[in-house]
Amino acid sequence: MTLWPPAGAGPELLLSGGGGSFRARITPRPVPETFYFHPPFLGFPPETIEVRGLPAEAGLLLRSLPRRDWEKGAPSFDPIPTDLRLLAEGLPVWRRPDFEVFSWNLFPEILLFDTRDYGVQNRLFHRLAFFTEKKGFRGSLQPDGVIQDRHGWNAHNYSAEGLAAFFEAARRASFPLNEMEVWLGEYLLSRGVLKKNADAFAPGRGGVLGVSRESSPAHRRLLLTHEIFHGIYYELPGYRRLVENTWDRLPPEQKEFWKLFLSWMQYDVTDPGLLVNEFQAYLLQQPPGAADEYFRKTVTSRILARYPERGEWFEELFRRHPRMFAAPAGILSAHLEAALGVRGGEVFSLHP
């Protein structure tokens, strides 16, 4: 189902069939959005579709799609197209026992990896995380014996450029990747996220996000929201420029806070692109109105446990800049709401 909604209250969707029903409120967006309703997720094959409150100026297209490429044992492993609610709640049937691959309905070239547990996630992305982001490790390929007992991330995001740099470094060094990393490189080549110039890996289009079913439902939703803002950052050049300009205009002491926070989180803050990308994702993983309280209380208390000598510095910083988080979050959120219908802390299209 493809919907072109105008601004305003969202229409209500009702699917029914085979004794089951599914109801959701649709977030209006200024761009076309395609929804896919998979019977394994619904628990029944839909027979009737009703949309209530659809404005006259909205457009609606319904069509049936074949499922043969998305069933267990299918000859291909094409990503399953999905909205974020389906991904957050989990498709009950996977084509592999250890992970599934989806494509995001708003940006189909962003691939979403959902893994059974953190162990599977690590075999796919752990070394990548250290190569692309980790303080003291970025740009280097580390053997398992060095990083296997170090915490990576519980969710992941990688641009086509970062993925290409990783696989090209491994190719040049003849570095022994594990079986799942080798599969990942080949799969991303087949999907166009990577490409090859002669034998060298080069960036294609899109990127990769990853979450795990080992995360609790609430934590999984938060992680997914955070990672989605990375996906948006990769896909919208105008938004990237706004983020960069917003960062550039921050006072030096605010930038110092962000570098302290992200370094404490073990990001390599000497990478300007990584720094700015994480700045926007952490700002927008909650609504803009909640950003000041989250960073001034929750985040700062955790940093102070490691750096207690920073207490007076934090007090003076927040006294001088009482809206240092909500203000830039509001700027970025307003831009995304106008461009995409997405706001800080609210990226889902379907709601109960």
FENPE-V763740 format. One record per backbone hydrogen bond with DSSP energy under -1.0 kcal/mol. CO is the residue of the C=O (numbers start at 0). NH is the residue of the N-H. E is the energy in kcal/mol with one decimal. If there is no record, write none. Layout:
BEGIN
co={CO,CO}
nh={NH,NH}
e={E,E}
END
This chain:
BEGIN
co={0,1,2,3,10,11,12,13,14,15,15,16,19,21,23,24,32,37,37,38,47,49,51,54,58,60,66,70,79,81,82,83,84,85,97,99,100,101,102,106,108,109,110,111,112,113,114,116,117,118,119,120,121,124,125,126,127,128,128,130,132,133,133,136,142,142,143,146,155,157,158,159,160,161,162,163,164,165,166,167,168,169,174,177,178,179,180,181,182,183,184,185,186,187,187,191,192,194,196,199,201,205,206,207,208,209,210,211,215,216,217,218,219,220,221,222,223,224,226,227,228,229,230,231,235,236,237,238,239,240,241,242,243,244,246,250,251,252,253,254,255,256,257,258,259,260,261,262,265,266,267,270,271,272,273,274,275,276,277,278,279,283,286,287,289,290,291,292,293,294,296,297,298,299,302,302,306,307,309,310,311,312,313,314,315,316,320,322,324,325,326,327,328,329,330,331,332,333,334,335,335,335,342,345,348,350}
nh={34,60,32,58,25,51,23,49,21,46,47,19,16,14,12,350,2,40,41,42,15,13,11,57,3,1,69,73,102,104,86,87,88,89,115,113,79,111,81,109,206,103,208,101,210,99,212,120,121,122,123,124,125,128,129,130,131,132,133,138,267,136,137,139,145,146,147,149,209,207,162,163,164,165,166,167,168,169,170,171,172,174,176,181,182,183,184,185,186,187,188,189,190,192,193,204,203,201,199,196,194,159,110,157,112,155,114,214,219,220,221,222,223,224,225,226,227,228,230,231,232,233,234,235,239,240,241,242,243,244,245,246,247,248,249,254,255,256,257,258,259,260,261,262,263,264,266,265,134,268,270,274,275,276,277,278,279,280,281,282,283,344,289,290,293,294,295,296,298,299,300,301,302,303,305,306,309,310,313,314,315,316,317,318,319,320,323,326,328,329,330,331,332,333,334,335,336,337,338,339,340,341,345,342,26,24}
e={-4.0,-2.1,-1.7,-1.3,-2.8,-3.2,-2.2,-2.8,-2.5,-3.1,-2.3,-2.1,-2.1,-2.9,-3.5,-2.2,-2.8,-1.2,-2.2,-3.1,-2.0,-2.8,-2.9,-1.6,-2.4,-2.4,-1.9,-2.0,-1.9,-2.3,-1.4,-2.9,-2.6,-2.2,-2.9,-2.5,-2.3,-3.1,-2.4,-2.4,-1.4,-1.9,-2.8,-2.7,-2.5,-2.3,-3.0,-2.0,-2.6,-1.9,-1.4,-2.8,-2.3,-2.4,-1.6,-2.3,-2.5,-2.3,-1.2,-3.1,-2.6,-2.0,-2.2,-2.2,-1.7,-1.4,-2.8,-1.8,-2.4,-2.7,-2.4,-2.4,-2.2,-1.9,-2.5,-2.4,-2.1,-2.2,-2.0,-2.7,-2.0,-2.2,-1.2,-2.3,-2.2,-2.5,-2.3,-2.0,-2.8,-2.7,-1.7,-1.9,-1.5,-1.4,-1.7,-1.9,-2.9,-3.0,-2.0,-2.6,-2.5,-1.2,-2.6,-2.8,-3.0,-2.2,-2.0,-1.0,-3.4,-2.0,-2.0,-3.0,-2.7,-2.3,-2.5,-2.6,-2.4,-1.4,-2.0,-2.5,-2.0,-2.1,-1.6,-2.2,-2.1,-2.3,-1.8,-2.7,-2.6,-2.6,-2.8,-2.7,-2.5,-1.5,-1.5,-2.0,-2.2,-1.6,-2.0,-2.4,-2.5,-3.1,-2.7,-2.2,-2.5,-1.6,-2.8,-1.7,-2.3,-1.2,-1.5,-2.4,-2.2,-2.1,-2.4,-2.0,-1.8,-1.7,-2.7,-1.7,-1.9,-2.5,-2.0,-1.2,-2.1,-2.5,-3.0,-2.0,-2.5,-1.6,-2.1,-1.3,-2.2,-2.7,-1.3,-2.7,-2.1,-1.5,-2.5,-2.1,-2.3,-2.4,-2.7,-1.7,-2.1,-1.7,-1.5,-2.2,-2.0,-2.4,-1.7,-2.3,-2.8,-2.4,-1.7,-2.1,-2.4,-1.9,-2.2,-3.0,-1.1,-1.3,-2.4,-2.0,-2.9,-3.1}
END
